[in-house]
């Protein structure tokens, strides 16, 4: 953390940064992750983890004798460095005798839209991969694309998983390990479910019985019901492996692990946890944050994550100002409908419509998450990507000048302290009185 009085700060916005001029009276505390040492030779680091895995044999041995393999990658909403590891992984599969025709890269879209054309090329990051193996999107609403493996024993979640992944002889998830506002941490088991799960599995995860559970929060796995169900799903599948990455603010690689999906994921969590959770010695009446820039701030749907993450250091009744470009607009039609209902019904009546459901309606869970910051204080949004009609259904106040919004918040509260979180939901500030 660092402190400053007034002056200009920059926060993540789109593919660059947004310059914010703080008023002279502001006493800013800038909250960032602990500095992480970049991997000097990413290619060597990836080769090393593939050859020295956690809880499994090396990838070359795992692939021996296999006729099919499926590698999951996250969709465009996650800045995973796929260009660093997909080719080395596929080359090892080919060298071990897996035919190119039996290797698939499956984009774990969950219920997000597919990634196609130039966007798919950007996501994969390596033309060789696209030329060499099949790269396809997951479609959660296609019933025939899934296998039914029953239900989880603890909470009865339906286990319906993409057939291409479930039936592959070698199954590998890849992803980015970062705070997730409900699953605790992204990556690992989460890339499997909800990443390549059927819509009924995903909608069960996003029902109110999970969403309103106090342990379903960022950076927490202990007793987290979503995490526990995800573990049961990957165990039902059988052997699953994972390649996990951690990146810094500039999207450079700082850590990678490979191996058995649960053990390798926990190794990545252990690495990043101490850097991501930042103890803060006070609460603030004004917070300025971001949606972490591109690609997370492509839509208002993803922006909600940045509203939830810093709530532990927001004073009750305080103001949280979030900047998000929303370059792609609002999000799905289902999300727009949920937001329209929120605005029409109000927060309490909207929540009442959710609590009795076993299956959430598609994308209404993000609106439910928005209720959390709305209960805590005043939420303000700066964006250049939404028209007047869409701004009206955000359910929050839209501002045209972040610096002026900070000045007004200080005047309302009488508190000159301002917390600034440039990287948004990738940083988790935690209130500790003695920090």
Rosetta blueprint (number, residue, H / E / L):
1 X L
2 X E
3 X E
4 X E
5 X E
6 X E
7 X E
8 X E
9 X E
10 X E
11 X E
12 X E
13 X E
14 X L
15 X L
16 X E
17 X E
18 X E
19 X E
20 X E
21 X E
22 X E
23 X E
24 X E
25 X E
26 X E
27 X E
28 X E
29 X E
30 X E
31 X L
32 X L
33 X L
34 X L
35 X L
36 X L
37 X L
38 X L
39 X L
40 X L
41 X L
42 X H
43 X H
44 X H
45 X H
46 X H
47 X H
48 X H
49 X H
50 X H
51 X H
52 X L
53 X L
54 X E
55 X L
56 X L
57 X L
58 X L
59 X H
60 X H
61 X H
62 X H
63 X H
64 X L
65 X L
66 X L
67 X L
68 X L
69 X E
70 X E
71 X E
72 X E
73 X E
74 X E
75 X L
76 X L
77 X L
78 X L
79 X L
80 X L
81 X L
82 X H
83 X H
84 X H
85 X H
86 X H
87 X H
88 X H
89 X H
90 X H
91 X H
92 X H
93 X H
94 X H
95 X H
96 X L
97 X L
98 X L
99 X L
100 X H
101 X H
102 X H
103 X E
104 X E
105 X E
106 X E
107 X E
108 X E
109 X L
110 X L
111 X L
112 X L
113 X L
114 X L
115 X L
116 X L
117 X H
118 X H
119 X H
120 X H
121 X H
122 X H
123 X H
124 X H
125 X L
126 X L
127 X H
128 X H
129 X H
130 X H
131 X H
132 X H
133 X L
134 X E
135 X E
136 X E
137 X E
138 X L
139 X L
140 X L
141 X L
142 X L
143 X H
144 X H
145 X H
146 X E
147 X E
148 X E
149 X E
150 X E
151 X E
152 X L
153 X L
154 X L
155 X L
156 X L
157 X L
158 X E
159 X E
160 X E
161 X E
162 X E
163 X H
164 X H
165 X H
166 X H
167 X L
168 X L
169 X L
170 X E
171 X E
172 X E
173 X E
174 X E
175 X E
176 X E
177 X L
178 X L
179 X E
180 X E
181 X L
182 X L
183 X L
184 X E
185 X E
186 X L
187 X L
188 X L
189 X H
190 X H
191 X H
192 X H
193 X L
194 X L
195 X L
196 X L
197 X E
198 X L
199 X H
200 X H
201 X H
202 X H
203 X H
204 X H
205 X H
206 X L
207 X L
208 X H
209 X H
210 X H
211 X H
212 X L
213 X L
214 X L
215 X L
216 X L
217 X L
218 X L
219 X L
220 X L
221 X L
222 X L
223 X L
224 X L
225 X H
226 X H
227 X H
228 X H
229 X H
230 X H
231 X H
232 X H
233 X H
234 X H
235 X H
236 X H
237 X H
238 X L
239 X L
240 X L
241 X E
242 X E
243 X E
244 X E
245 X E
246 X E
247 X E
248 X L
249 X L
250 X L
251 X L
252 X L
253 X E
254 X E
255 X E
256 X E
257 X E
258 X E
259 X E
260 X E
261 X H
262 X H
263 X H
264 X H
265 X H
266 X H
267 X H
268 X H
269 X H
270 X H
271 X H
272 X H
273 X H
274 X H
275 X H
276 X H
277 X E
278 X E
279 X E
280 X E
281 X L
282 X L
283 X L
284 X E
285 X E
286 X E
287 X E
288 X E
289 X E
290 X E
291 X L
292 X L
293 X L
294 X L
295 X L
296 X H
297 X H
298 X H
299 X E
300 X H
301 X H
302 X H
303 X H
304 X H
305 X H
306 X H
307 X H
308 X H
309 X H
310 X L
311 X H
312 X H
313 X H
314 X E
315 X E
316 X E
317 X E
318 X E
319 X E
320 X E
321 X E
322 X E
323 X E
324 X L
325 X L
326 X L
327 X L
328 X L
329 X E
330 X L
331 X L
332 X L
333 X H
334 X H
335 X H
336 X H
337 X H
338 X H
339 X H
340 X H
341 X H
342 X H
343 X H
344 X H
345 X H
346 X L
347 X H
348 X H
349 X H
350 X H
351 X H
352 X H
353 X L
354 X L
355 X L
356 X L
357 X L
358 X L
359 X L
360 X L
361 X L
362 X L
363 X L
364 X H
365 X H
366 X H
367 X H
368 X H
369 X H
370 X H
371 X H
372 X H
373 X H
374 X H
375 X H
376 X H
377 X L
378 X E
379 X E
380 X E
381 X E
382 X E
383 X L
384 X L
385 X L
386 X L
387 X L
388 X H
389 X H
390 X H
391 X H
392 X L
393 X L
394 X L
395 X L
396 X L
397 X E
398 X E
399 X L
400 X L
401 X L
402 X H
403 X H
404 X H
405 X H
406 X H
407 X H
408 X H
409 X H
410 X H
411 X H
412 X H
413 X H
414 X L
415 X L
416 X L
417 X E
418 X E
419 X E
420 X E
421 X E
422 X L
423 X L
424 X H
425 X H
426 X H
427 X L
428 X E
429 X E
430 X E
431 X E
432 X L
433 X L
434 X L
435 X L
